[in-house]
Amino acid sequence: MGQVTIYLDEETERKARDAARAEGVALSKWVARQLRRRPRGEWPEAVRALAGAWADAPSLETIRRYKAKDLARRRV
């Protein structure tokens, strides 16, 4: 397993340590988890869970049915 040295300002370090403590894990494990989560090209689970959450939201077909004409833009 590789080791990496990072330099953090005091406030960022405090926040990271507090977050790790709140999750009950070592700081290095918390940082590794954060790094694994970030570079994904997909929506986080919390966002994906919102799909269909608004029962009264119009369907895509309904939205596309009402094609409004674009307004002319004014030059400023």
Kinemage of the C-alpha trace (Angstrom):
@kinemage 1
@onewidth
@group {chain A} dominant
@subgroup {mainchain}
@vectorlist {calphas} color= white
{ca met a 1} P 0.000 0.000 0.000
{ca gly a 2} L 1.379 3.389 -0.981
{ca gln a 3} L 1.845 6.369 1.289
{ca val a 4} L 1.223 9.979 0.383
{ca thr a 5} L 2.099 13.125 2.281
{ca ile a 6} L -0.341 16.011 1.973
{ca tyr a 7} L -0.206 19.478 3.435
{ca leu a 8} L -3.410 21.051 4.722
{ca asp a 9} L -4.153 24.377 6.291
{ca glu a 10} L -5.246 24.130 9.932
{ca glu a 11} L -8.958 24.601 9.267
{ca thr a 12} L -9.065 21.935 6.549
{ca glu a 13} L -7.148 19.505 8.732
{ca arg a 14} L -9.517 20.139 11.643
{ca lys a 15} L -12.554 19.544 9.428
{ca ala a 16} L -11.066 16.334 8.029
{ca arg a 17} L -10.179 15.044 11.507
{ca asp a 18} L -13.655 15.922 12.807
{ca ala a 19} L -15.297 14.122 9.884
{ca ala a 20} L -13.102 11.042 10.378
{ca arg a 21} L -13.856 11.030 14.100
{ca ala a 22} L -17.601 11.336 13.402
{ca glu a 23} L -17.403 8.280 11.112
{ca gly a 24} L -15.263 6.391 13.618
{ca val a 25} L -12.356 5.818 11.251
{ca ala a 26} L -8.717 6.839 11.079
{ca leu a 27} L -7.937 10.028 9.194
{ca ser a 28} L -6.020 8.125 6.496
{ca lys a 29} L -8.975 5.798 5.927
{ca trp a 30} L -11.369 8.762 5.742
{ca val a 31} L -9.170 10.539 3.180
{ca ala a 32} L -8.899 7.350 1.096
{ca arg a 33} L -12.710 7.013 1.096
{ca gln a 34} L -13.121 10.607 -0.037
{ca leu a 35} L -10.657 10.114 -2.875
{ca arg a 36} L -12.400 6.950 -4.050
{ca arg a 37} L -15.767 8.724 -4.094
{ca arg a 38} L -14.798 11.845 -6.022
{ca pro a 39} L -13.449 10.973 -9.473
{ca arg a 40} L -16.508 9.050 -10.617
{ca gly a 41} L -18.374 10.046 -13.719
{ca glu a 42} L -21.776 9.225 -12.260
{ca trp a 43} L -24.286 10.896 -9.966
{ca pro a 44} L -23.961 10.210 -6.223
{ca glu a 45} L -26.496 7.759 -4.770
{ca ala a 46} L -28.242 10.560 -2.849
{ca val a 47} L -28.973 12.341 -6.129
{ca arg a 48} L -30.000 9.186 -7.981
{ca ala a 49} L -32.407 8.368 -5.144
{ca leu a 50} L -34.335 11.543 -6.012
{ca ala a 51} L -35.394 10.156 -9.387
{ca gly a 52} L -39.195 10.027 -9.400
{ca ala a 53} L -39.432 11.801 -6.045
{ca trp a 54} L -41.758 14.479 -7.455
{ca ala a 55} L -44.952 12.709 -8.367
{ca asp a 56} L -46.455 15.872 -9.841
{ca ala a 57} L -43.495 16.631 -12.114
{ca pro a 58} L -44.527 16.657 -15.777
{ca ser a 59} L -43.264 13.873 -17.987
{ca leu a 60} L -40.677 14.541 -20.658
{ca glu a 61} L -43.355 14.040 -23.300
{ca thr a 62} L -45.547 16.704 -21.661
{ca ile a 63} L -42.670 19.157 -21.464
{ca arg a 64} L -41.767 18.624 -25.125
{ca arg a 65} L -45.391 19.054 -26.224
{ca tyr a 66} L -45.309 22.743 -25.308
{ca lys a 67} L -42.510 24.029 -27.479
{ca ala a 68} L -42.430 27.760 -26.974
{ca lys a 69} L -40.830 30.057 -29.482
{ca asp a 70} L -37.562 31.529 -28.265
{ca leu a 71} L -37.617 35.213 -27.522
{ca ala a 72} L -35.373 37.528 -29.467
{ca arg a 73} L -32.340 38.547 -27.425
{ca arg a 74} L -31.497 42.166 -26.880
{ca arg a 75} L -27.976 43.376 -27.318
{ca val a 76} L -26.776 45.325 -24.334
